[in-house]
């Protein structure tokens, strides 16, 4: 394996349709894409919307790689990165995931789906029960949020899917025992331009003490 791979990450790779994240300098990928994108983080935050209709053409491998690299840069408890990302491009498996997600067809229609799975045992080694029950889920969640912003910055759309049958997703992806699917992230080129959703005013959310 290349230098960027750890033995653990290498062992977790399933196939070309199920690629787990591995470390590699994000700058190398970002530099290749910079000519296409000029968006700072606040623009990405403001332009990110839940996209539920996608164009039919595939997402370029280098863009998927850049999204995974961004997710890999997300903070995590103790820098343990107690999660694994499955990249699903196989149509049959995407349709199976759509059925597992309460028949949400958008999961099958997106050309790629990233499935973020917590690895509670990895966090429990250092943090015990709290790492197992909380930190691993937080790690996967933060990584997924980074992936969404990266997708937006690259001109792609995504939507967070949290409604699914855990056991069905485990079977479809052949997850190792103990892995917990946290979110499905369908990704593709948007075929819609939804209006921004309303947000609560900060005065209702922030408590200054």
Buried (B, 14 or more C-beta within 10 A) or exposed (E): EEEEBEEEBEEBBBEEBBBBBBBBEBEEBBEEBEEEBEBEEEEBEEBBBBBBBBBEEEBEEEBBBBBBBBBBEBEBBBEBBBBBBBBBBBEEBBBBBBBBBEEBEBBBBBBBBBBBBBBBBBBBEEBEEEBBBBBBBBBBBBBBBBBBBBBBBBBBBBBBBEEBBEEBBBEBBEBEEBBBBBBBBBBBBBEEEEEEEEEEEEEEEEEEE
